[in-house]
Amino acid sequence: MEYKDYYEILGVEKTATQDEIKRAYRKLARKYHPDLNKEEGAEDKFKEGGEANEVLSDPEKRAAYDQLGTSYRPGQDFQPPPDWDAGYEFSGRDGDGAHEFSDFFESLFGREFQQQRGGSSRTQFHAKGQDHHAKVLIDLEDALHGAKRTIGLKLPELTEGGHLAIRERNLEVTIPKGVREGQHIRLKGQGAPGMGSGGAGDLFLEIAIRPHPVYSVQGSDLYLDLPVTPWEAARGAKVKAPTPGGVVDLNIPNGSQQGRKLRLKGRGLPGKTPGDLYVTLKIALPPADSAVAKKLYEQMAKDLDFNPREKLMRAAGQGEKARAK
Amino acid sequence: MSGEILSEKNKLALEDICERCGLPETTVMAYVEEGVIEVDGDDVARWRFSELSMVRIQKACRLERDLGLNPAGAALALDLMAQINELKTEIKRLQQDEL
């Protein structure tokens, strides 16, 4: 088990006042709250900060933590000294308990501090169990074809002794075909168990789609960049293009410019109204690295009356002077 | 195990949404008042919520609990988050066009 420096986590001095600790925690919570910060690792930082705050904001726990001494370094292997907490009485206050605490925390303060999640007014009125919320990262292929995914969940549970234990369980969940980024799947009764006659809470899964090397996703539409040669774009051509449903022959209209978007209707994510696949043309220039290529470029330069800057120079009021030779 | 995808089209009455979120009516009404969620219908008995309101309510609850916000603050945070997400999507789209 690793020692945690709660002061360092919150970025405060060991001498910080309770107000300073509260301010530091709020600041960290605003920055890393998983509802506000979708970046990887944010949730862990948020939980770590919550744990630090749980200890340092409570004078009793803080005093007990402080007397562990200053000789430990963060990450160092740690075992609590025997009777380390003698003389401290933890009030077991109804923490907001929204956090899963580290082994380090539990070895010091036990699990009974983690009271029923949610707390406050919620459970007083209804005995329905707490709803849970989890994010699921799926591959684009899962959204295209549907999939079964095993999701590992940590659930707090009351033991017979009235203590809270963390139970891990795996759920095999069907990812419906055509699911979109940001959609929520509700699994009825898969949240926390209810009290008395109250039913269990629900589990909400928020869908996120992992970036794909070929397609990018926006809502139900897919986007694909397709390289084409200058002559395919200029003269029109039939080229092969990948789509999730397989290779298609795509007609490039003649006179196509860089960035032209072609829509393949219904080739995006499936659904009642399937999304479309947008193909953006990217004109790739052949390198002038061979005698043949050099000759062709030279010939074009000589024979074609083409000045791509003409309009630009005229717009800048410098049309005639800067004419390319 | 299969779930259902929450949809804007599925509508819930006040008592349904309270039951599903495990919240008292007064809390949900405060959320309507502060604009955390929107509602169709002129009269409380005829109020209809979109299923997606549940997600906003749950987020608001978490923000209040974890950040010490009140419902108005949570509503503001949710609106700003929605704006940021739209802008991020737009930036992604523009960057793609540039490549």
Contacts between the chains, C-beta under 8 A, distances in Angstrom:
chain1	res1	chain2	res2	distance
A	26	B	67	6.6
A	26	B	68	6.5
A	29	B	66	5.5
A	29	B	67	5.4
A	30	B	67	5.9
A	33	B	62	7.7
A	33	B	63	7.0
A	33	B	66	5.9
A	33	B	67	6.5
A	35	B	59	5.0
A	35	B	62	5.8
A	35	B	63	6.1
A	35	B	81	7.3
A	36	B	63	7.8
A	36	B	77	6.9
A	36	B	81	6.2
A	46	B	66	7.8
A	50	B	66	7.5
A	96	B	65	5.6
A	96	B	66	7.5
A	98	B	62	7.3
A	98	B	65	6.1
A	98	B	66	6.3
A	118	B	22	7.9
A	118	B	61	7.8
A	118	B	65	7.8
A	119	B	65	7.8
A	120	B	65	7.1
A	121	B	23	7.8
A	121	B	24	6.6
A	121	B	27	6.8
A	122	B	22	5.5
A	122	B	23	6.3
A	122	B	61	7.6
A	123	B	22	7.5
A	125	B	22	7.8
A	125	B	23	7.4
A	125	B	24	4.4
A	126	B	18	7.7
A	126	B	19	7.3
A	126	B	22	4.6
A	126	B	23	7.4
A	126	B	24	7.6
A	128	B	19	7.0
A	128	B	22	4.5
A	129	B	22	7.8
A	130	B	22	7.0
A	131	B	21	7.0
A	131	B	22	6.9
A	131	B	58	6.3
A	133	B	58	6.2
A	133	B	62	7.9
A	171	B	1	6.2
A	172	B	1	6.1
A	173	B	1	5.6
A	173	B	2	7.5
A	173	B	3	6.9
A	174	B	1	6.6
A	174	B	2	4.1
A	174	B	3	7.6
A	176	B	2	7.1
A	176	B	5	6.3
A	179	B	5	6.4
A	183	B	5	5.3
A	183	B	6	7.0
A	184	B	5	7.1
A	184	B	6	4.4
A	184	B	52	7.6
A	184	B	55	5.4
A	185	B	3	4.1
A	185	B	4	6.9
A	185	B	5	5.7
A	185	B	6	7.5
A	186	B	3	5.2
A	186	B	4	5.5
A	186	B	5	8.0
A	186	B	6	5.9
A	186	B	54	7.9
A	187	B	1	6.4
A	187	B	3	4.2
A	188	B	3	7.3
A	190	B	1	7.6
A	201	B	22	6.7
A	202	B	20	7.0
A	203	B	3	7.8
A	204	B	6	7.9
A	204	B	54	7.7
A	204	B	55	6.9
A	204	B	58	7.1
A	205	B	3	6.9
A	206	B	55	7.9
A	216	B	92	7.3
A	216	B	96	6.5
A	218	B	89	6.5
A	218	B	92	7.7
A	218	B	93	6.8
A	223	B	96	6.3
A	225	B	96	7.4
A	225	B	99	6.5
A	259	B	97	6.3
A	280	B	96	7.2
A	280	B	97	7.3
A	282	B	99	7.2
